[in-house]
């Protein structure tokens, strides 16, 4: 199927360098899946991005657990990983799940075993910055002599702080995810999500990023959508799939994103949500529920030398 839209790629990060990687793949006739994987890998390797890949802030035990997902709009096949430890490119592990596994999602030790069988690159994702953030958290939360190797302090902390209330107090800045989607020369769409999850999260916590329909969804017939923010909210509302559903019902991509953010407000819950979306005609948008933050995303087609900053919409209660 040929289309009139130039192949393009969009993403949520403020550095255009990673979009160049994806645009290059598209320029050379590569698939949307290849483009989003290439771009996401560049974000995962950026040590200054503390919510994705290398340098991601660890969980409450000081361990980095990564989540990632990819979805193909042509086949609607998907691959996702959750609570993945010790692999440099979670998005490529998700791609291996999509291409080779009989399952959609693998988590924890099973995901790591699969990644090892697939010869995915292993490595230490911690940096001086991520270790410093964690060490500061531990020093501020406890007297040093209270901490031992038994991890009993985590139990004590969870009880003393009331884990639910503590999580609600985490700032929006502690929720970060990269969302990338692309359309190739065949009109095929693909979407990718990668994150280290909420900073200082409880071990084993999965957000919306590895859950198809919540943080990521893609369908050639209608478009693609992905989310970042308080992942629990997107899980409860199936936000990514809902945006596609609204477009299926005839809403524009902008109207669909607006409605989905309104749905988040209806939950009356702590935390914010952001989304990025595109339709099958190449129209793009982003949206946020945060009244104090501008919704921004970045666009690059195959003829552009630099990415273009685009402003989305802010949806109030």
N, C-alpha and C positions, 0 to 999 in steps of 0.2 A: 504494500500500500504506500503510495507516494503522497506527500502533503506539501502544502505551500509554505509551511513554517520552517524557517531555518533551524537546524539542530541547535539546541541550547541547553544550558545547565544553570540551575539556581541553587543557592545555599544560604544558610543562616549566619555564617561567620563573617567577621568584619575584615578579614584579610582575603584579598582576591587571588593570592598566589595559588591556592588549592583549586580554584575554579579553572585556572589556566591548565592544570593537569587534566581535568575532565574535558575541557574544550578541545584540547589537543587530540584526545582520543576520538572525539566526535568528528573533528576536522579530517582525521585520517580514515574516516568511514567506520569507526568502531561502534559498538552497540551502546545503548544507554546504560546497560548493566555494567559494562566495562568502564564507562565514563564515571559513574558514581562511585565505583569501587576505587578507581585511581584517585579521585578527588578526596574521598574520605580518608584514604591511607595517608595523604599529606597532612590532613588535620590531626590524625592520630599520632603523627610523628612530631608535632609541634609541642615542645616542652613548656611553652608559655601558655598553653591552653590547659587550664587546671580542671576541666570537666570532661575531657575526652582523651583517651589514650595515654601516651607518655606524659607523666606529670599530673595525672588525675588524682584528686584528693582521695585518700583511702577511706575505708569504713571505720567503724568505731574501734576495731581491733588493729587498725593500722595496715590493713590488707586492701589492695586495690582489686575491686571486682568490676569487670567490664560487661556491658550489654551492647548488642548491636543487632541490626536486622536489615535485610534487603528483600525487595519484592519486585517481581517482573510483571509489568502491566499486560504484556502480550499473553502470557500463560497463566498469570495470577499465581505462579509458584512463589514460595517464600522460604527464606532460611534465616533463623535467628539463634542467637546464643545469649545466655544470661549467667551472671555471677562467674564469669570466665576469669581465671587468674593466670598470669605468667605468659601471655601471648601478645606480641607487639601490635598485631593488626586484627582486632576483633572483627572488623568488617569483612576481612578475607576469610576468617573462619565461618562467618555467616554465609558468605558466598559458597564455600565448600558444602555447607549444609544444604543450600538451595540446589546446587548442581549434583550432589552425590548421595545425600542421605535420604532414606525413606521417610524421614520425619521432618517436621517444620521447625521445632525448637529443641535445643539441647542446652542443659544448664550444668553448672558446677563441674564436678569431677568427670561426668560423662562428656561434657563439651570439651574439656581439656584432653581426655583420652582420644576423642574424635579428631581434635586439632593435631594431636601428635601423630596419629595414623595418617593424616593428610599432609604431614610434613610442613605444617604451618610454623612460622618463625617464633621461637620462644625467646623470652628476655625479661629483664627487670624493668618495670615501668615507673619505678620511683625516681624522683629527682630531689635535689637539695631543697627545692621549694616545697614539694609535697611532704617531705619528711619534716620540714620546719613547721608547716601548718599543723601536722598531726602532733608533733612534740609540744607545740604551744597549747593545743587543745588539752592534752593530757596534764600538762603542768597547771593550767588554769582550773581544770576540773577537780584535781585531786592533790593531796599532799604526796610528795614523791615516795615516802616510805609506805604508802598504802598500796602501791602498785607492785604486783608480783607476777610471776609467769603462769599462775593458775587461771588467769582471766576472770577471777572472782570479782574483780573490780568492775567489770562490765555489768554483772548482775546487780551489784550494789548501786552502780550509777543508774541503771535503768529503773530500779525501785525508787531511788531517792529523787530522781528528776521527773518521774512519771513519763515514760517513754513517748506516749502520744503527745503530751503537752510540749515536751522537749523538741520533738520533730516539728511541731507547728511553729516553734519559735525560730527555726532555721530561716535565714534570710533567703529571698528569691535568688540571690547570687549563688546560693549553694546548689541550685538546680540548673544544670547546663547540659546541652545536647547539641550535636551538629546534625542538621537535616539537609540532605542533598537530593535533588531529583533532576532528571534529564529527559529530553526527547531526542531521538536519533534520526538519521536521514530516512528511515523506514516509517517514522511516526510512532515507533515503539517508545513506551515510557517506563522508567524504573525509578525507584526511590530507596534511599538508604538512611539509616539512623545509627549513630554511634555515641556512646557516653560512658563515663565512669560512674554515673549515677549521682544521687545526692551525696554531698560531702558528709563524711562521718555517719553514714547510714548504718542501720543495724545489719549484721552479716546475713546474707541470703536475701536481702530485699531486692525485688525486681520492680522497676518502674514500668512506664508504658513503652519504652524504646524497643524491647524485644518481643512485644506483644502485638501481633498483627491485628489490625482493626482499632487498636488503642492509640499507639504512637506512630504507626506507619500503615499506609494502605495505598494500593496502586491498581488501576484498572484502565487499560487502553481505551475502553469505550467512553470513559468519563473524565479521568484525570488521576491525580495523585495528591496525597496529603500526609503531613507528618507534624509531630508536636514536640514542644519542649516546655519545661516548667514543672509544676507539681504533678508528677506522673500519675499519682493515685487518682487524680481528677479525670484524666484522659481515659484511664482504665474503666472507671465507673460509667463514663458516658460513651465509651467506644468512639472517641472523638474523630480519629482519622477516617474510620469507615463512615461515620455520620456525615462528614463533609462530602464524601463521594456520594452517599445516599441523597443528600440534598441536591447535588448536581444532577443526579439521575432523575430526580423529580422535577427538574427544569430550572432550578435556580442557577444564576451565574456563579462563577467561582468566588467572586467577592461576596455575594449574598450568602453563599453556603458557608464561607468562613465566618461571616458575621453571625449567622444563626448558631453555629457551633460554639462560638464564644459566649453567646447569650445563654446557651444551654449550660455552660460551665458556671456562669453566675447563678443559675437556678439551683445549683447544688448548695449554695450558701455555706461554703466550706472555706477554710483558710487556704491561702496559696493562690497563685496565678497560673495562667495557661497562655501559651503562644502557639500559633500554627503557621505553616507555610503550605501553599497549595497551588496547583496548576490544573487547567482543564485540557481536554484533548485537542483544543484548537491553539494551544500555546499561550493562553492568557494566564497570568500569574498574580499572586497576592500573598500577603502575610497579614496576621492579625494578632492582637494581644488583648487580654482582659485588664492589663495593668494601666491605670490612668496616668501614672507618672513616668511611663516609658514609651518612647516612640517605637513603633513596629517597623523594623528594618530588615531587608534581605538583599541579596546580591544576584545579579543576572549577567550571563555572558553567552552570546551566541558565537558561532564558528567564524564569523567575519570580524568580531570585535578584538581589539588588541588589549583592552583592559575591561575588567568587570564594571558593571553599572550598579550604583546604589539605588535601591528603590524603597519607597516608603509605603507601608501597608496601612492598616486601619486599627484604631483603638476602639474597643467595644466596651461601653460603660454599662453598669447595671440598669 
